[in-house]
Amino acid sequence: MSEFHYGGQAVIEGVMMRGRTSMAVAVRDPSGEIVLHAEPLSGFIYNSLWQKIPFARGLVMLWDTLVLGTRMLMYSANVSLSEEDIELSTPAVVATLLFSLGVGVGLFFVLPLVLVGFLDRFISSDLLSNLLEGGVRLLILILYLALIGLVPDVERVFAYHGAEHKTIDAYESGASLDARDVGAYSKAHARCGTSFLLIVVLISVLLFAFLGRPPMLYRILSRLLLVPVIAAVSYELIRFFANHSGNPLVRILITPSMALQRLTTREPDESMLEVAIAALKPVLQADGVGDGVSSAS
């Protein structure tokens, strides 16, 4: 059995953590108190055979991660605003998620193609046109991450992102889950979602480079239809890198993604680390794992 890797994501004024059997989200409310919500990971997705089928498991788990992440993001927004009536209806979560996915696909897959389309008449090589499209896609990703990081509220989310990474790194290193000890660890992590985004962009460059230059409508459709394929391949690469993180070659390959995380993480303060630790502890307890014990299984 491969090593199990704990992880999560930053939310508004908080952090969500996932384990084998449960998830937990900790959010600091306006009064300064940490509000904790935990629930088991149960149901068809977590117990189906799809989890064991390469590439298919990526699509299933990525969808679940996006749904769960969106749900907890909405939850954290309500807690951070101290709203008593927290609405987490499935239609609202799915609608928010589909809208976000639509914007993401349009921004990172369709827009680069449209922009390069204006220059296509001056480019004789199909390969060069597709590579240029990939370069524009990468540039848009970097600019997007850099610009949203300038928004104060997003910058705080990025700081909680750094707290999540530090907490996971400290746990995997066998350190005690004390905020002062955790603060000494790295805010960059090989399994970060930012790494996934970069791999998606790079895989798309390689794949689209061999598709030639059919009419624009067919090119747009090819980008849309191949998004699930690219996501599935990228998920498998992330799993491979996570399970071979000690390999020197793997460490070299993940260097660009580690560098890109400088755009999506900030140095957290001690109160943020306390929130991340509060989210991880119930997940470890649900799995029967001690605070400072290795997560390998």
C-alpha positions in Angstrom: 0.0 0.0 0.0 1.3 3.4 -0.9 2.0 6.0 1.8 -1.0 8.0 2.8 -0.5 11.8 2.6 -2.4 14.2 4.8 -3.3 17.5 3.2 -5.9 20.2 2.9 -6.5 23.7 1.7 -6.8 27.3 3.1 -10.2 28.8 3.5 -11.4 32.2 4.7 -9.7 32.8 8.0 -9.0 29.1 8.4 -7.7 25.8 7.1 -9.4 22.5 6.1 -7.5 19.2 6.6 -8.3 15.8 5.1 -7.3 12.4 6.4 -8.1 8.8 5.5 -11.5 8.7 7.3 -12.5 12.3 8.0 -12.0 15.9 7.3 -12.0 19.0 9.6 -12.1 22.7 9.1 -11.0 25.2 11.7 -12.0 28.9 11.3 -11.2 31.9 13.5 -14.4 33.9 14.1 -14.6 37.7 14.7 -14.3 37.2 18.4 -11.0 35.4 18.0 -12.3 31.9 18.9 -11.5 28.9 16.7 -14.6 27.3 15.4 -14.1 23.6 14.5 -16.2 21.5 12.2 -15.4 17.8 11.5 -17.2 15.1 9.5 -16.4 11.6 8.3 -15.5 10.9 4.7 -18.1 8.4 3.8 -20.2 7.5 0.8 -19.8 6.0 -2.6 -16.8 8.1 -3.7 -14.6 7.0 -0.8 -15.6 3.3 -1.0 -15.9 2.7 -4.7 -13.6 0.8 -7.0 -13.0 4.0 -9.0 -10.5 5.0 -6.3 -8.2 2.2 -7.3 -8.3 2.7 -11.1 -5.5 4.9 -12.3 -6.6 8.1 -14.1 -10.3 7.4 -13.3 -9.6 7.8 -9.6 -8.1 11.2 -10.4 -11.3 12.6 -11.9 -13.5 11.2 -9.1 -11.3 12.4 -6.3 -10.6 15.8 -7.9 -14.3 16.4 -8.3 -14.9 15.4 -4.7 -12.1 17.6 -3.5 -13.5 20.6 -5.4 -17.0 20.0 -4.0 -15.8 19.6 -0.5 -13.4 22.5 -0.8 -16.1 24.8 -2.2 -18.5 23.7 0.6 -15.9 24.4 3.3 -15.0 27.7 1.7 -18.7 28.8 2.0 -18.8 27.5 5.5 -15.7 29.5 6.5 -17.1 32.7 4.9 -20.2 32.4 7.1 -18.2 31.7 10.3 -15.7 34.5 9.6 -18.7 36.9 9.2 -20.3 35.5 12.3 -23.5 34.6 10.5 -25.7 32.2 12.5 -27.7 30.7 9.6 -25.1 28.8 7.6 -26.5 27.6 4.3 -24.6 24.7 2.7 -27.2 23.4 0.3 -26.0 21.1 -2.4 -27.4 23.1 -5.4 -25.7 26.3 -4.2 -22.3 24.4 -3.8 -22.6 22.8 -7.2 -23.6 26.0 -8.9 -20.7 27.9 -7.3 -18.3 25.1 -8.3 -19.6 24.9 -11.9 -19.3 28.7 -12.3 -15.8 28.7 -10.9 -14.8 25.8 -13.2 -16.3 27.6 -16.2 -14.3 30.7 -15.5 -11.1 28.7 -14.9 -11.4 26.8 -18.2 -12.3 29.9 -20.1 -9.4 31.9 -18.6 -6.7 29.2 -18.8 -7.7 27.1 -21.8 -9.9 29.2 -24.2 -8.4 32.7 -23.7 -4.8 31.7 -24.6 -6.1 30.0 -27.8 -8.1 33.1 -28.8 -5.1 35.4 -28.1 -2.8 33.3 -30.2 -5.4 33.1 -32.9 -4.8 36.8 -33.7 -1.2 35.9 -34.6 -1.8 32.7 -36.4 -1.7 34.3 -39.8 1.9 35.2 -39.2 3.0 31.8 -37.9 3.8 29.1 -40.5 4.5 26.2 -38.0 1.6 24.4 -36.3 4.0 23.3 -33.6 5.2 26.8 -33.0 1.6 28.1 -32.8 0.7 25.5 -30.2 3.8 26.1 -28.2 3.1 29.8 -28.2 -0.4 29.1 -26.9 1.1 27.1 -24.1 3.5 29.9 -23.3 0.6 32.4 -23.1 -1.3 29.9 -20.9 1.6 29.7 -18.5 2.0 33.5 -18.5 -1.7 34.0 -17.7 -1.4 31.6 -14.8 1.6 33.4 -13.3 0.0 36.8 -13.8 -3.3 35.7 -12.3 -1.6 34.3 -9.2 0.6 37.3 -8.8 -2.3 39.8 -9.1 -4.8 38.1 -6.9 -2.1 37.9 -4.2 -2.2 41.7 -4.0 -5.8 41.7 -2.7 -5.6 41.9 1.1 -8.2 39.3 1.8 -6.6 36.9 -0.6 -3.2 37.6 0.9 -4.6 36.4 4.3 -5.9 33.2 2.6 -2.4 32.7 1.2 -1.0 33.1 4.7 -3.3 30.4 5.9 -2.1 28.3 2.9 1.4 28.7 4.3 0.2 27.7 7.7 -1.4 24.5 6.2 1.9 23.6 4.5 4.0 24.3 7.6 1.7 22.1 9.8 1.8 19.2 7.3 5.5 19.5 6.9 6.0 19.5 10.7 3.8 16.5 11.2 5.5 14.5 8.5 8.9 15.4 10.0 7.7 14.0 13.4 7.7 17.4 15.2 5.3 18.2 17.9 2.2 20.2 16.8 3.0 23.3 18.7 2.7 26.6 16.9 6.2 27.8 17.8 7.7 24.5 16.5 5.5 24.3 13.4 6.5 27.9 12.5 10.1 26.8 11.8 9.0 24.5 8.9 8.7 25.3 5.2 5.7 27.0 3.7 6.3 25.3 0.4 5.2 21.7 -0.1 5.5 19.2 -3.0 1.8 18.2 -2.9 0.4 21.8 -3.2 -2.5 22.5 -5.4 -0.3 25.2 -7.1 1.9 22.3 -8.2 -1.1 20.6 -9.7 -2.0 23.8 -11.7 1.5 24.0 -13.1 1.5 20.4 -14.1 -1.8 20.9 -15.8 -0.4 23.8 -17.8 2.8 21.8 -18.8 0.8 18.7 -19.8 -1.5 20.8 -21.9 1.5 22.3 -23.7 2.8 18.8 -24.6 -0.6 17.4 -25.6 -1.8 20.3 -27.7 1.5 20.7 -29.5 0.7 17.5 -31.5 -2.9 18.4 -32.4 -2.1 20.7 -35.3 -4.2 23.7 -36.3 -7.7 22.7 -37.2 -10.4 25.5 -37.6 -10.7 27.6 -34.4 -14.1 26.1 -33.3 -12.6 22.6 -33.4 -9.5 23.8 -31.5 -11.6 25.3 -28.8 -13.7 22.1 -28.5 -10.5 20.0 -28.3 -9.3 22.1 -25.4 -12.5 21.7 -23.6 -12.9 18.0 -24.2 -9.3 17.3 -23.2 -9.5 19.1 -19.8 -10.5 15.9 -18.0 -7.7 13.9 -19.6 -5.1 16.5 -18.7 -6.5 16.7 -15.1 -6.4 12.9 -14.8 -2.8 12.6 -16.0 -1.7 15.5 -13.8 -3.3 13.9 -10.7 -1.3 10.7 -11.4 1.9 12.7 -11.7 1.2 14.4 -8.4 0.7 11.0 -6.7 3.9 9.7 -8.2 5.9 12.7 -7.1 4.4 12.5 -3.6 5.3 8.8 -3.3 8.9 9.4 -4.6 9.6 12.8 -3.0 13.0 11.5 -1.7 14.2 10.8 -5.2 16.8 13.4 -6.3 15.4 13.5 -9.8 11.9 14.0 -8.5 13.2 16.8 -6.3 14.7 18.5 -9.4 11.4 18.0 -11.4 9.3 19.7 -8.7 11.6 22.7 -8.3 9.6 24.9 -10.6 6.3 24.2 -8.7 8.0 24.8 -5.4 9.2 28.2 -6.7 5.7 29.0 -8.0 4.3 28.5 -4.5 5.9 31.8 -3.5 3.0 33.4 -5.3 0.3 31.4 -3.4 1.7 31.3 0.1 2.6 33.9 2.7 4.4 33.6 6.0 1.7 32.9 8.6 1.5 34.4 12.1 1.2 32.2 15.2 -2.6 32.6 15.4 -2.9 31.2 11.8 -0.6 28.2 12.7 -2.9 27.5 15.7 -5.9 27.3 13.4 -4.1 24.9 11.0 -3.0 22.7 13.9 -6.6 22.7 15.3 -7.8 21.4 11.9 -5.2 18.6 11.7 -5.5 17.2 15.2 -9.1 15.8 14.9 -8.2 14.3 11.6 -5.3 12.5 13.1 -7.3 11.3 16.0 -10.0 10.0 13.8 -7.4 7.9 12.0 -5.9 6.7 15.3 -2.6 8.5 14.7 -0.7 10.5 17.4 0.3 14.1 16.9 3.9 13.5 16.3 3.8 10.1 14.6 4.7 9.5 10.9 1.8 9.5 8.5 3.1 6.4 6.7 0.9 3.4 6.7 
